[in-house]
């Protein structure tokens, strides 16, 4: 057995062999890990602790949450408007930073050390602290003086989903407990608990359960999709006269503008009604891929070169890639094909959520309005100067 111990009070992330018979004593939540592994979150005595088994392609994990720090702890009071945004350079994170700053919050951003620092965050007025979810020892220092953690980080395509979205989030939540964080906002995926065969969705569901059991005051937002994803996947290729890849399913997605999600997030911080709640954030209308492409064609006044990929082919490709260890990450990215093949509707009634957040539904940007603005004021100008988008991974 071996242990990785991070700095800070009560922060221990231990990995050891699971004793025989332990499974019969505890309730299990199964999480699909990466590379064909099985990740089990086992709850016992209200606590969590990661534990691995030596099985060839299996991982069993018990995660024991430390008791939250005492509210009566002595020291300098932490201002209620002090927030730490994790994932601040991402599509959603940067919008939350801007919105929180505009609303008078003292914003700190956890950013990994890198050659090109996130200077734009400092220019906006935020404080930047260096930390890395894959390095648990770097996390506690970033939480000093913080009242609220807003966690909108997720692994990039080149990163390990398991290390960032599971192990990293476990370490972050444990650190938040130990440091006495008063509020934790977590971003998850729509109906992630209904798709355990999709690794990222299953990890999100397990993280939701871990956060709920931690004792922290939390709010979890389940997202359907962003308007920004439509730009990278459909609008830009259409304007650049490149092929647009689509599927032949009838799945519908109610996209939201990341700026509206940021507005709702900050609104949640002002309301006790969102405490210990899991809310789905959905756009005004759900769209199929075909409808989105047709809308982009209309806005661009051109015909798209559409290449349709059957969902059965995506699923078969994933099966082949899973058999190759070096391609396991790519296989897990294709797991959403299994969701697409179900022809589901990724949408939810927002009436109660609007009421809780005190949001006027009429102020929420529709996909039509967003695309009209994008095509008329931005993308056509970019095309004129020969610019091209270089990032299409806008999903949470």
VENBEL-V877894 format. One line per field, one symbol per residue. ss: DSSP state (H for helix, E for strand, - for the rest). A space follows every 10 residues. Layout:
ss->???
This chain:
ss->-EEEE----- -EEEE-E--- -HHHH-EEEE EE-----EEE EEEE--E--- -E------EE EE-------- ---------- -EEEEE---- HHHHHHHHHH HH---EEEEE E-------HH HHHH--EEEE -----HHH-H HHH----EEE E--------- HHHHHHHHHH HHHHHHHH-- --EEEEEEE- -HHH----HH HHHHHHHHHH HHH----EEE EEE--EHHHH HHHHHHHHH- --EEEEE--- -EE--E-HHH HHHHHHHHH- -HHH--EEEE E-----E-HH HHHHHHHHHH ----EEEEE- HHHHHHHHHH HH--HHHHHH HHH--HHHHH ----EE---- HHHHHHH--- HHH---HHHH HHHHHHHHHH HHHH------ ------
